[in-house]
Amino acid sequence: MTRTNRSRTAVAAITLLLVIYLTDISLGLPDSLLGSGWPDMHLSLNVPASYAGFITMIIAANTIISSLVSNRVTQKFGTGWVTFTSILLTAVAMLGFSFSHRFYALCLWAIPYGVGAGAIDAATSNFVALHYDSRQLNWLNSFWGVGTIISVYHGGQLEYRWWVA
């Protein structure tokens, strides 16, 4: 392999890793919004504050199930297809969350959100574990946390602007 080909390969590997990091940031974005938005949401939905636990458990259960079958699905269809489909599922579910005015609708949208989140997390973590060193996997998981922090901050800013305006 020539020096030029090695440098192109290195640039491609770094670029792909950055895209995967951005994917994990986006995966963390919606995860903290339910908790930060629920104090207002439960009032408009006319349900007790404790009902947030139902939505959280539906998401968690589907994330676990999706993670458990993710290896077989990834082997059959490939990491790229699983990642794209998972992002699509998660995005559609988040759009569904935003238009839901009933608690049962939130519970239904929690299913594809959990499936998408579990599959994308397992697929990207598996890919990084196989193709990069453990340090990169640690960074990958920390970028999920960055996404959760960004979402709470921006969610709070939007709520502040909504109530002040």
DALIN-V391587 format. One record per residue. N is the residue number from 1. SS is DSSP state (2 for helix, 1 for strand, 0 for the rest). PSI is psi in radians with two decimals (* if undefined). BURIAL is 1 if it has 16 or more other C-alpha atoms within 10 Angstrom, else 0. Layout:
BEGIN
n->N ss->SS psi->PSI burial->BURIAL
n->N ss->SS psi->PSI burial->BURIAL
END
This chain:
BEGIN
n->1 ss->0 psi->2.30 burial->0
n->2 ss->0 psi->2.89 burial->0
n->3 ss->2 psi->-0.69 burial->0
n->4 ss->2 psi->-0.76 burial->0
n->5 ss->2 psi->-0.68 burial->0
n->6 ss->2 psi->-0.72 burial->0
n->7 ss->2 psi->-0.64 burial->0
n->8 ss->2 psi->-0.72 burial->0
n->9 ss->2 psi->-0.73 burial->0
n->10 ss->2 psi->-0.75 burial->0
n->11 ss->2 psi->-0.73 burial->0
n->12 ss->2 psi->-0.72 burial->0
n->13 ss->2 psi->-0.71 burial->0
n->14 ss->2 psi->-0.74 burial->0
n->15 ss->2 psi->-0.78 burial->0
n->16 ss->2 psi->-0.72 burial->0
n->17 ss->2 psi->-0.69 burial->1
n->18 ss->2 psi->-0.69 burial->0
n->19 ss->2 psi->-0.71 burial->0
n->20 ss->2 psi->-0.69 burial->1
n->21 ss->2 psi->-0.77 burial->1
n->22 ss->2 psi->-0.63 burial->1
n->23 ss->2 psi->-0.74 burial->1
n->24 ss->2 psi->-0.55 burial->1
n->25 ss->2 psi->-0.81 burial->1
n->26 ss->2 psi->-0.50 burial->1
n->27 ss->2 psi->-0.59 burial->1
n->28 ss->2 psi->-0.35 burial->1
n->29 ss->2 psi->-0.91 burial->1
n->30 ss->2 psi->-0.24 burial->1
n->31 ss->2 psi->-0.55 burial->1
n->32 ss->2 psi->-0.10 burial->1
n->33 ss->2 psi->-0.62 burial->1
n->34 ss->2 psi->-0.80 burial->0
n->35 ss->2 psi->-0.68 burial->0
n->36 ss->2 psi->-0.48 burial->0
n->37 ss->2 psi->-0.29 burial->0
n->38 ss->2 psi->-0.61 burial->1
n->39 ss->2 psi->-0.57 burial->0
n->40 ss->2 psi->-0.64 burial->0
n->41 ss->2 psi->-0.78 burial->1
n->42 ss->2 psi->-0.50 burial->1
n->43 ss->2 psi->-0.77 burial->0
n->44 ss->2 psi->-0.43 burial->0
n->45 ss->2 psi->-0.20 burial->0
n->46 ss->0 psi->0.79 burial->0
n->47 ss->0 psi->2.78 burial->0
n->48 ss->0 psi->2.72 burial->0
n->49 ss->2 psi->-0.52 burial->0
n->50 ss->2 psi->-0.26 burial->0
n->51 ss->2 psi->-0.25 burial->0
n->52 ss->2 psi->-0.53 burial->1
n->53 ss->2 psi->-0.61 burial->0
n->54 ss->2 psi->-0.82 burial->0
n->55 ss->2 psi->-0.77 burial->1
n->56 ss->2 psi->-0.73 burial->1
n->57 ss->2 psi->-0.60 burial->0
n->58 ss->2 psi->-0.78 burial->1
n->59 ss->2 psi->-0.83 burial->1
n->60 ss->2 psi->-0.77 burial->1
n->61 ss->2 psi->-0.75 burial->1
n->62 ss->2 psi->-0.53 burial->1
n->63 ss->2 psi->-0.76 burial->1
n->64 ss->2 psi->-0.84 burial->1
n->65 ss->2 psi->-0.80 burial->0
n->66 ss->2 psi->-0.71 burial->1
n->67 ss->2 psi->-0.65 burial->1
n->68 ss->2 psi->-0.60 burial->0
n->69 ss->2 psi->-0.07 burial->0
n->70 ss->2 psi->-0.67 burial->1
n->71 ss->2 psi->-0.81 burial->1
n->72 ss->2 psi->-0.75 burial->0
n->73 ss->2 psi->-0.73 burial->1
n->74 ss->2 psi->-0.70 burial->1
n->75 ss->2 psi->-0.62 burial->0
n->76 ss->2 psi->-0.74 burial->0
n->77 ss->2 psi->-0.28 burial->0
n->78 ss->0 psi->2.70 burial->0
n->79 ss->2 psi->-0.71 burial->1
n->80 ss->2 psi->-0.81 burial->0
n->81 ss->2 psi->-0.77 burial->0
n->82 ss->2 psi->-0.74 burial->1
n->83 ss->2 psi->-0.83 burial->1
n->84 ss->2 psi->-0.84 burial->0
n->85 ss->2 psi->-0.68 burial->0
n->86 ss->2 psi->-0.72 burial->1
n->87 ss->2 psi->-0.74 burial->1
n->88 ss->2 psi->-0.81 burial->0
n->89 ss->2 psi->-0.81 burial->1
n->90 ss->2 psi->-0.75 burial->1
n->91 ss->2 psi->-0.76 burial->1
n->92 ss->2 psi->-0.73 burial->1
n->93 ss->2 psi->-0.72 burial->1
n->94 ss->2 psi->-0.64 burial->1
n->95 ss->2 psi->-0.73 burial->0
n->96 ss->2 psi->-0.72 burial->1
n->97 ss->2 psi->-0.75 burial->1
n->98 ss->2 psi->-0.44 burial->0
n->99 ss->2 psi->-0.01 burial->0
n->100 ss->0 psi->2.30 burial->1
n->101 ss->0 psi->0.13 burial->0
n->102 ss->0 psi->2.55 burial->0
n->103 ss->2 psi->-0.74 burial->1
n->104 ss->2 psi->-0.55 burial->0
n->105 ss->2 psi->-0.70 burial->0
n->106 ss->2 psi->-0.70 burial->1
n->107 ss->2 psi->-0.71 burial->1
n->108 ss->2 psi->-0.73 burial->1
n->109 ss->2 psi->-0.35 burial->1
n->110 ss->2 psi->-0.44 burial->1
n->111 ss->2 psi->-1.01 burial->1
n->112 ss->2 psi->-0.49 burial->1
n->113 ss->2 psi->-0.81 burial->1
n->114 ss->2 psi->-0.74 burial->1
n->115 ss->2 psi->-0.82 burial->1
n->116 ss->2 psi->-0.77 burial->1
n->117 ss->2 psi->-0.74 burial->1
n->118 ss->2 psi->-0.74 burial->1
n->119 ss->2 psi->-0.76 burial->1
n->120 ss->2 psi->-0.66 burial->1
n->121 ss->2 psi->-0.81 burial->1
n->122 ss->2 psi->-0.73 burial->1
n->123 ss->2 psi->-0.80 burial->1
n->124 ss->2 psi->-0.68 burial->1
n->125 ss->2 psi->-0.73 burial->1
n->126 ss->2 psi->-0.77 burial->1
n->127 ss->2 psi->-0.81 burial->1
n->128 ss->2 psi->-0.69 burial->1
n->129 ss->2 psi->-0.60 burial->0
n->130 ss->2 psi->-0.54 burial->0
n->131 ss->2 psi->-0.16 burial->0
n->132 ss->0 psi->3.10 burial->0
n->133 ss->0 psi->3.02 burial->0
n->134 ss->2 psi->-0.49 burial->0
n->135 ss->2 psi->-0.71 burial->0
n->136 ss->2 psi->-0.60 burial->1
n->137 ss->2 psi->-0.67 burial->1
n->138 ss->2 psi->-0.76 burial->0
n->139 ss->2 psi->-0.70 burial->0
n->140 ss->2 psi->-0.84 burial->1
n->141 ss->2 psi->-0.56 burial->1
n->142 ss->2 psi->-0.53 burial->0
n->143 ss->2 psi->-0.47 burial->1
n->144 ss->2 psi->-0.76 burial->1
n->145 ss->2 psi->-0.65 burial->1
n->146 ss->2 psi->-0.73 burial->1
n->147 ss->2 psi->-0.70 burial->1
n->148 ss->2 psi->-0.63 burial->1
n->149 ss->2 psi->-0.77 burial->1
n->150 ss->2 psi->-0.75 burial->1
n->151 ss->2 psi->-0.69 burial->1
n->152 ss->2 psi->-0.73 burial->1
n->153 ss->2 psi->-0.90 burial->0
n->154 ss->2 psi->-0.63 burial->0
n->155 ss->2 psi->-0.73 burial->1
n->156 ss->2 psi->-0.68 burial->0
n->157 ss->2 psi->-0.74 burial->0
n->158 ss->2 psi->-0.75 burial->0
n->159 ss->2 psi->-0.72 burial->0
n->160 ss->2 psi->-0.81 burial->0
n->161 ss->2 psi->-0.62 burial->0
n->162 ss->2 psi->-0.80 burial->0
n->163 ss->2 psi->-0.55 burial->0
n->164 ss->2 psi->-0.63 burial->0
n->165 ss->0 psi->* burial->0
END
